[in-house]
Amino acid sequence: MQESTWPESLAMNAWPGEEDSATSPLHEKVVSWLLSSIPQRLAPYLFPEPRPDETSWEDPRVGWGLVLPNPPSNKPEDLADLKDVPESVRQLWIDRGRGPVFRFKADSPEAFRLLFDLKNNRTVTMDKGSRTGTAPGELPRYLLIYGTPDEIPWEVQYALNTIRAVGRLPFPNTSGKQSPADNYIQCLREGWRNAKSQFTHTLVWATEWQSDPMTSIMRREIADKLQARYSNDADLKAEYRGGEDATIPKLNEVLKNHRPGLIVTTSHGQTGPRSKPDVMRKMLGMPVDQVKRALTPDDLSDGWQGDGAIWYAHACCSAGSTKMSDFDGLFPPDSEIGATLKAVSDLGPMVAPLPLGLLSASRPLRAFIGHVEPTFNYSLVQPANQESLTSSIETALWTNLFQSKREPVGYAFRDCYDRVGSLFNMLNLNMKDLRLRKTDVASARPAMLWSLLTAYDLRSMVIIGDPTVLLPKS
């Protein structure tokens, strides 16, 4: 290979009008030019500005905004000024710089694809390719949905989960001064300054019924792995109640005396009795303990209300229910699971009573992370090789929440939601192989089932509370 040589002269592609070409020797001080020019000339002009810190919602390149219902009876100018929402919600919006406000138009054919910005008379696509920020035409990284699942369906939150950090305050969007969210918003605005929950205290509570393998899988793949992380950190005081110790009284005892800043529970969620829908509605998603007793709202009323903690509840319907389950048609209607899914769907879109009560308490939780759909054993362990598939949950609830630069809860769960896209991509590839006859139905079916079950499970995990909240420093 020919070695580089120092040129005696350089030619320029400019014609001064006299000579045929513009050619000149280099200056005798060319080395000084090289050393002095690179920092001053290249840095400002050739490199883009640094990426914003995506944990900083205050940065307009990151941003925070609201997603609200679109009541048809209100004037557009009143909606743009948030005159239709509770006063506490409007005050939060003012405190946070009157950021972007998007409306969900249920009657629009584009309802699940576009959000409507009435102030700027434009729409923004619910797609990861949309620009991030607070300028017109941009979609903030952090979005707070205010409204019930009747007003803004869970499916909107599912869609936004995969592209942004999203939370929900699931209370009716009625104008006026009073709202069940008032205490929560006041604590949010004040940074939970009087909260008694301790950042350095954790609680993991995990049932394991001898006759039920699903509880064993959840305990092994989620609870035990997180407890190993917490208990190995000398700075944390990690309480654990598993198996025979996973009872409602012992849960209450730790909550009141230990004041954990993070609570992780794995259990079945109450979804019955199917013959009594009114009772079912009051108990939906409640964690069921080791002796098969479901937690009731009254169980947590004595001495503990949430008080600034974050609660992750891995249980069926721990966040609520939707009008039609994603798993409708997967099981025979008269089977145990088929009948349960139908009974839950018949309740309609709702929020489970546990997060609803804890976020409307006088000393509310910071956030509740739960599921609208059930989790199946297939989605926690890869059936082909028995590989554990819960590392993204572990990352969210350990690395991201507790690292020295703590992450907001909505951003902490990004790896979980990013998996949804990859799982749907795997499903598409399996379907393509099937269409091209590269594989037969019997071979493709297990992989397709696993991809779809896991994708539906992950996307139905929702954050109830503002997505910008994080664990306190002390």
C-alpha positions as CSV (number, residue, x, y, z in Angstrom):
1,M,0.0,0.0,0.0
2,Q,1.3,3.4,-0.9
3,E,2.2,5.6,2.0
4,S,0.6,9.0,2.5
5,T,2.7,11.9,1.3
6,W,2.8,15.5,2.3
7,P,1.5,17.6,-0.6
8,E,3.7,20.4,-1.9
9,S,0.5,22.2,-3.0
10,L,-3.2,21.9,-3.0
11,A,-5.8,22.6,-5.8
12,M,-9.1,24.3,-5.1
13,N,-12.3,23.9,-7.1
14,A,-12.8,27.6,-7.6
15,W,-11.9,29.6,-10.7
16,P,-10.6,33.1,-9.9
17,G,-11.0,34.2,-13.5
18,E,-7.3,34.5,-14.5
19,E,-5.5,31.2,-14.1
20,D,-7.0,27.9,-15.3
21,S,-6.8,26.5,-11.7
22,A,-6.3,27.8,-8.2
23,T,-3.3,26.0,-6.8
24,S,-1.1,27.1,-3.9
25,P,1.6,25.8,-1.7
26,L,0.9,25.2,2.0
27,H,1.8,27.9,4.6
28,E,5.0,27.3,6.5
29,K,3.0,27.4,9.7
30,V,0.5,24.8,8.6
31,V,1.1,22.6,11.7
32,S,0.0,25.5,13.9
33,W,-3.1,25.8,11.8
34,L,-3.9,22.1,12.2
35,L,-3.5,22.1,16.0
36,S,-5.4,25.3,16.6
37,S,-8.2,25.0,14.0
38,I,-9.6,21.5,14.9
39,P,-11.2,22.3,18.2
40,Q,-12.5,25.8,17.2
41,R,-13.8,24.9,13.8
42,L,-15.0,21.3,14.0
43,A,-16.7,21.2,17.4
44,P,-19.2,24.0,16.9
45,Y,-20.1,23.3,13.2
46,L,-19.8,19.6,12.5
47,F,-21.1,17.9,15.6
48,P,-24.8,17.9,16.7
49,E,-25.6,19.1,20.2
50,P,-25.5,16.4,22.9
51,R,-28.5,14.2,23.4
52,P,-30.8,15.4,26.2
53,D,-30.9,13.6,29.5
54,E,-34.1,11.6,29.1
55,T,-34.6,11.3,32.8
56,S,-35.1,15.1,32.9
57,W,-38.6,15.9,32.0
58,E,-38.1,19.6,32.6
59,D,-35.9,19.8,29.5
60,P,-38.1,20.9,26.6
61,R,-36.4,18.5,24.3
62,V,-37.7,15.7,26.6
63,G,-40.9,17.2,28.1
64,W,-44.0,16.3,30.1
65,G,-47.6,16.6,28.8
66,L,-51.2,15.6,29.4
67,V,-53.5,13.3,27.6
68,L,-57.2,14.1,28.3
69,P,-60.6,13.1,27.1
70,N,-62.3,15.4,24.5
71,P,-65.8,16.2,25.9
72,P,-67.8,17.3,22.8
73,S,-69.9,19.8,24.6
74,N,-67.0,22.1,25.5
75,K,-65.7,25.0,23.3
76,P,-62.3,24.3,21.7
77,E,-60.8,27.4,23.4
78,D,-62.0,26.2,26.8
79,L,-60.5,22.8,26.2
80,A,-57.2,24.4,25.1
81,D,-57.1,26.3,28.4
82,L,-58.1,23.1,30.5
83,K,-61.3,24.6,31.8
84,D,-62.9,21.2,31.7
85,V,-60.6,19.4,34.2
86,P,-60.4,19.5,38.0
87,E,-58.7,22.5,39.4
88,S,-55.8,20.4,40.8
89,V,-55.0,19.0,37.4
90,R,-55.0,22.4,35.8
91,Q,-52.8,23.8,38.6
92,L,-50.3,20.9,38.0
93,W,-50.3,21.8,34.3
94,I,-49.6,25.5,35.1
95,D,-46.8,24.5,37.6
96,R,-45.1,22.4,34.9
97,G,-45.0,25.2,32.4
98,R,-48.4,24.7,30.6
99,G,-46.9,21.9,28.5
100,P,-48.5,20.2,25.6
101,V,-52.1,18.9,26.0
102,F,-53.5,16.2,23.8
103,R,-57.0,15.1,23.5
104,F,-58.3,11.6,22.8
105,K,-61.2,11.8,20.4
106,A,-63.2,8.5,20.9
107,D,-65.4,9.2,17.8
108,S,-62.5,9.7,15.5
109,P,-61.5,6.9,13.0
110,E,-57.9,7.9,13.9
111,A,-58.5,7.6,17.7
112,F,-55.9,4.9,18.3
113,R,-53.3,6.4,15.9
114,L,-53.4,10.2,16.5
115,L,-53.6,12.5,19.5
116,F,-55.2,15.9,18.9
117,D,-53.5,19.1,20.0
118,L,-56.3,21.7,20.1
119,K,-54.2,24.6,21.0
120,N,-52.1,24.3,17.9
121,N,-54.9,22.8,15.7
122,R,-52.8,19.8,14.7
123,T,-52.4,16.1,15.4
124,V,-49.4,14.0,16.6
125,T,-48.9,10.4,15.6
126,M,-48.7,7.8,18.4
127,D,-45.5,6.4,16.9
128,K,-41.9,6.1,18.0
129,G,-40.9,8.1,15.0
130,S,-42.7,11.2,16.3
131,R,-40.3,14.0,17.4
132,T,-39.8,14.2,21.2
133,G,-40.3,17.4,23.0
134,T,-42.7,20.1,23.9
135,A,-42.7,22.2,20.7
136,P,-45.8,22.1,18.4
137,G,-45.9,18.9,16.5
138,E,-43.8,17.1,19.1
139,L,-44.8,14.4,21.6
140,P,-43.2,14.7,25.1
141,R,-41.2,11.8,26.5
142,Y,-43.4,11.8,29.7
143,L,-47.2,11.7,29.3
144,L,-49.8,11.7,32.1
145,I,-53.2,10.4,31.1
146,Y,-56.0,11.8,33.2
147,G,-59.3,10.0,32.9
148,T,-61.0,6.6,33.5
149,P,-60.6,3.7,31.1
150,D,-64.1,4.5,30.0
151,E,-63.0,7.9,28.9
152,I,-59.6,7.0,27.6
153,P,-59.3,3.2,27.0
154,W,-56.5,1.1,28.4
155,E,-55.5,0.4,24.7
156,V,-54.4,4.0,24.3
157,Q,-52.1,3.5,27.2
158,Y,-50.9,0.3,25.7
159,A,-50.0,2.0,22.5
160,L,-48.2,4.9,24.2
161,N,-46.3,2.6,26.6
162,T,-44.2,1.3,23.7
163,I,-43.1,4.8,22.6
164,R,-43.1,7.0,25.7
165,A,-43.0,7.0,29.5
166,V,-46.7,6.9,30.4
167,G,-48.7,7.0,33.6
168,R,-52.4,7.5,34.4
169,L,-54.5,9.1,37.1
170,P,-57.7,7.1,36.6
171,F,-60.3,9.5,37.9
172,P,-63.3,11.1,36.2
173,N,-62.3,14.1,34.1
174,T,-65.0,16.5,35.5
175,S,-64.6,20.2,35.8
176,G,-64.7,21.7,39.2
177,K,-62.6,22.1,42.3
178,Q,-62.9,18.6,43.8
179,S,-61.3,15.4,42.5
180,P,-60.2,12.1,44.1
181,A,-56.8,13.0,42.7
182,D,-56.4,16.2,44.7
183,N,-54.3,14.8,47.5
184,Y,-52.1,12.9,45.0
185,I,-51.5,16.0,42.9
186,Q,-50.7,18.1,46.0
187,C,-48.1,15.5,47.1
188,L,-46.7,15.4,43.5
189,R,-46.4,19.2,43.4
190,E,-44.7,19.2,46.8
191,G,-42.4,16.2,46.1
192,W,-44.0,14.1,48.9
193,R,-42.1,16.2,51.4
194,N,-43.8,14.7,54.4
195,A,-43.9,11.1,53.3
196,K,-42.8,8.5,55.8
197,S,-41.8,5.7,53.3
198,Q,-38.1,5.0,53.4
199,F,-36.1,4.8,50.2
200,T,-33.7,2.3,51.8
201,H,-36.5,0.0,52.9
202,T,-37.9,-2.6,50.5
203,L,-40.5,-5.3,50.9
204,V,-40.9,-8.4,48.7
205,W,-44.0,-10.5,49.3
206,A,-44.5,-13.7,47.3
207,T,-47.0,-16.5,47.7
208,E,-46.2,-20.1,46.7
209,W,-49.1,-22.5,46.8
210,Q,-48.0,-26.1,46.9
211,S,-50.7,-27.2,44.5
212,D,-50.2,-24.3,42.0
213,P,-47.0,-24.1,39.8
214,M,-47.8,-20.6,38.7
215,T,-47.2,-19.1,42.1
216,S,-43.9,-20.9,42.3
217,I,-42.8,-19.6,38.9
218,M,-43.6,-16.0,39.8
219,R,-41.8,-16.3,43.1
220,R,-38.7,-17.9,41.6
221,E,-38.5,-15.7,38.5
222,I,-39.5,-12.3,39.9
223,A,-39.7,-12.1,43.7
224,D,-36.6,-14.2,44.6
225,K,-34.4,-12.6,42.0
226,L,-35.3,-9.1,43.2
227,Q,-34.9,-10.0,46.8
228,A,-31.4,-11.3,46.0
229,R,-30.6,-7.9,44.6
230,Y,-32.0,-5.9,47.5
231,S,-30.6,-8.1,50.3
232,N,-27.1,-8.0,48.9
233,D,-27.0,-4.3,49.1
234,A,-25.7,-3.2,52.4
235,D,-27.4,0.2,52.1
236,L,-30.9,-1.4,51.9
237,K,-33.0,-2.9,54.6
238,A,-34.8,-5.6,52.6
239,E,-37.8,-7.4,54.2
240,Y,-39.0,-10.6,52.6
241,R,-42.2,-12.5,53.2
242,G,-42.5,-15.6,51.0
243,G,-44.4,-18.9,51.0
244,E,-45.9,-19.6,54.4
245,D,-45.0,-16.0,55.5
246,A,-46.9,-14.4,52.6
247,T,-50.1,-13.6,54.5
248,I,-52.2,-10.5,54.7
249,P,-51.4,-9.9,58.4
250,K,-47.7,-10.2,57.8
251,L,-47.9,-7.9,54.8
252,N,-49.7,-5.3,57.0
253,E,-47.2,-5.7,59.8
254,V,-44.2,-4.9,57.5
255,L,-46.0,-2.0,55.8
256,K,-46.8,-0.3,59.1
257,N,-43.6,-1.0,60.9
258,H,-41.0,-1.0,58.1
259,R,-42.4,1.7,55.9
260,P,-40.9,0.4,52.6
261,G,-40.3,2.8,49.8
262,L,-40.7,0.0,47.2
263,I,-43.2,-2.9,47.5
264,V,-43.1,-5.9,45.2
265,T,-45.8,-8.6,45.4
266,T,-46.3,-11.7,43.3
267,S,-49.5,-13.7,43.7
268,H,-52.8,-14.5,42.1
269,G,-55.2,-11.7,41.6
270,Q,-58.8,-12.1,42.8
271,T,-61.2,-12.6,39.8
272,G,-64.3,-14.1,41.5
273,P,-66.8,-15.1,42.4
274,R,-68.0,-15.2,38.8
275,S,-71.6,-15.6,39.9
276,K,-71.5,-12.3,41.9
277,P,-70.2,-9.5,39.6
278,D,-70.8,-6.8,42.2
279,V,-68.5,-8.6,44.7
280,M,-66.1,-9.4,41.9
281,R,-65.9,-5.7,41.0
282,K,-65.1,-4.7,44.6
283,M,-62.3,-7.4,44.9
284,L,-60.9,-7.4,41.3
285,G,-57.2,-7.9,41.2
286,M,-56.6,-7.9,44.9
287,P,-53.5,-10.0,45.9
288,V,-54.5,-13.4,47.3
289,D,-52.3,-14.5,50.1
290,Q,-50.8,-17.9,51.1
291,V,-54.0,-19.0,52.9
292,K,-56.1,-17.9,49.9
293,R,-57.4,-14.9,51.5
294,A,-57.8,-11.8,49.3
295,L,-56.5,-8.4,50.5
296,T,-59.4,-6.0,51.0
297,P,-59.3,-2.2,51.0
298,D,-60.1,-2.3,54.8
299,D,-56.9,-4.4,55.4
300,L,-54.7,-1.4,54.6
301,S,-56.7,1.3,56.4
302,D,-55.0,1.0,59.8
303,G,-51.7,3.0,59.9
304,W,-50.7,2.8,56.3
305,Q,-52.1,4.3,53.1
306,G,-49.2,4.3,50.6
307,D,-47.4,7.3,51.9
308,G,-45.1,7.9,49.0
309,A,-44.1,4.3,48.2
310,I,-44.1,2.6,44.8
311,W,-45.9,-0.7,44.5
312,Y,-45.3,-3.3,41.8
313,A,-48.1,-6.0,41.9
314,H,-47.6,-9.0,39.6
315,A,-51.1,-10.4,39.7
316,C,-54.0,-10.8,37.2
317,C,-56.0,-7.7,36.9
318,S,-54.1,-5.9,39.7
319,A,-54.5,-2.7,37.6
320,G,-58.0,-3.3,36.4
321,S,-60.0,-4.8,33.5
322,T,-60.9,-4.1,29.9
323,K,-64.0,-4.6,27.8
324,M,-62.6,-7.5,25.8
325,S,-59.5,-9.4,26.8
326,D,-56.7,-9.8,24.3
327,F,-56.9,-13.5,25.1
328,D,-60.5,-13.8,24.1
329,G,-60.8,-16.9,21.9
330,L,-57.6,-18.6,23.2
331,F,-59.5,-20.9,25.6
332,P,-62.8,-22.7,25.3
333,P,-65.6,-20.6,26.7
334,D,-66.6,-23.3,29.3
335,S,-63.0,-23.8,30.5
336,E,-61.8,-22.3,33.8
337,I,-59.7,-19.6,32.2
338,G,-62.2,-18.9,29.4
339,A,-65.0,-18.4,31.8
340,T,-62.9,-16.2,34.0
341,L,-61.8,-14.0,31.1
342,K,-65.4,-13.6,30.1
343,A,-66.5,-12.7,33.6
344,V,-63.8,-10.1,34.0
345,S,-64.5,-8.6,30.5
346,D,-68.2,-8.4,31.5
347,L,-67.2,-5.9,34.3
348,G,-66.2,-3.5,31.5
349,P,-63.2,-1.2,31.6
350,M,-62.3,-0.3,35.1
351,V,-59.5,0.3,37.5
352,A,-58.9,-2.2,40.3
353,P,-59.9,-1.0,43.8
354,L,-56.4,-1.3,45.3
355,P,-54.6,1.2,43.2
356,L,-57.7,3.4,43.0
357,G,-57.8,3.6,46.8
358,L,-54.1,4.0,47.4
359,L,-53.8,6.9,44.9
360,S,-56.8,8.7,46.3
361,A,-55.8,8.3,50.0
362,S,-54.8,11.2,52.1
363,R,-51.2,10.0,52.0
364,P,-51.1,8.3,48.6
365,L,-48.7,6.1,46.8
366,R,-46.3,7.6,44.3
367,A,-47.1,5.0,41.7
368,F,-48.7,1.6,41.3
369,I,-47.6,-0.8,38.5
370,G,-50.0,-3.6,37.7
371,H,-51.5,-5.6,35.0
372,V,-54.8,-5.4,33.2
373,E,-54.5,-8.9,31.7
374,P,-53.3,-12.1,33.3
375,T,-49.8,-13.4,33.1
376,F,-49.2,-17.0,31.9
377,N,-46.4,-19.3,32.7
378,Y,-45.4,-19.2,29.0
379,S,-44.5,-15.5,29.2
380,L,-42.2,-15.8,32.2
381,V,-40.0,-18.7,31.0
382,Q,-39.0,-19.5,27.4
383,P,-40.6,-22.9,26.7
384,A,-38.0,-23.9,24.2
385,N,-35.0,-23.7,26.5
386,Q,-36.4,-22.8,29.9
387,E,-34.6,-19.4,29.9
388,S,-35.8,-16.9,32.4
389,L,-37.5,-13.9,30.7
390,T,-37.9,-11.5,33.6
391,S,-34.6,-9.6,33.4
392,S,-36.4,-6.4,32.1
393,I,-38.6,-6.3,35.2
394,E,-35.5,-6.9,37.4
395,T,-33.7,-4.0,35.6
396,A,-36.6,-1.7,36.1
397,L,-37.2,-2.5,39.8
398,W,-33.5,-2.7,40.8
399,T,-31.0,-1.0,38.4
400,N,-33.1,1.8,37.1
401,L,-35.0,2.8,40.3
402,F,-32.1,2.5,42.7
403,Q,-29.0,3.5,40.8
404,S,-27.2,6.7,41.9
405,K,-28.9,8.6,39.2
406,R,-32.4,7.4,39.9
407,E,-34.8,7.2,37.0
408,P,-38.5,8.2,36.9
409,V,-40.8,5.3,37.1
410,G,-42.1,5.7,33.6
411,Y,-38.6,5.7,32.1
412,A,-37.4,2.9,34.4
413,F,-39.8,0.4,32.7
414,R,-38.7,1.2,29.1
415,D,-37.0,-2.1,28.6
416,C,-40.2,-4.0,29.4
417,Y,-42.2,-2.0,26.9
418,D,-39.4,-2.2,24.3
419,R,-39.8,-6.0,24.3
420,V,-43.3,-5.7,22.9
421,G,-42.1,-4.5,19.5
422,S,-39.5,-7.3,19.3
423,L,-42.0,-9.9,20.2
424,F,-44.5,-8.8,17.6
425,N,-41.6,-8.8,15.1
426,M,-40.8,-12.4,16.1
427,L,-44.4,-13.3,15.5
428,N,-44.3,-11.7,12.1
429,L,-41.2,-13.6,11.1
430,N,-42.8,-16.9,12.2
431,M,-45.9,-16.1,10.2
432,K,-43.7,-15.3,7.2
433,D,-41.9,-18.6,7.5
434,L,-45.2,-20.3,7.7
435,R,-46.5,-18.6,4.5
436,L,-43.3,-19.4,2.7
437,R,-43.7,-23.0,3.7
438,K,-40.3,-23.0,5.4
439,T,-41.9,-24.6,8.4
440,D,-45.1,-26.4,9.2
441,V,-48.0,-25.3,11.4
442,A,-47.0,-27.8,14.2
443,S,-43.5,-26.4,14.4
444,A,-44.5,-22.7,14.1
445,R,-47.4,-22.8,16.5
446,P,-45.5,-22.9,19.9
447,A,-43.2,-20.0,18.9
448,M,-46.2,-17.9,17.7
449,L,-48.1,-18.6,20.8
450,W,-45.2,-17.6,23.1
451,S,-44.6,-14.4,21.2
452,L,-48.2,-13.3,21.3
453,L,-48.8,-14.3,24.9
454,T,-45.7,-12.4,26.1
455,A,-46.4,-9.3,24.0
456,Y,-50.0,-9.0,25.3
457,D,-48.8,-9.6,28.8
458,L,-46.1,-6.9,28.8
459,R,-48.2,-4.3,27.0
460,S,-51.0,-4.6,29.5
461,M,-48.6,-3.7,32.3
462,V,-49.6,-0.2,33.2
463,I,-48.3,2.6,35.5
464,I,-51.0,4.3,37.6
465,G,-49.6,7.6,38.8
466,D,-47.5,10.3,37.2
467,P,-44.6,8.8,35.1
468,T,-42.1,11.3,36.4
469,V,-42.1,10.2,40.1
470,L,-39.0,8.5,41.5
471,L,-37.9,7.0,44.7
472,P,-36.8,9.6,47.3
473,K,-33.1,10.0,48.2
474,S,-33.7,9.2,51.8
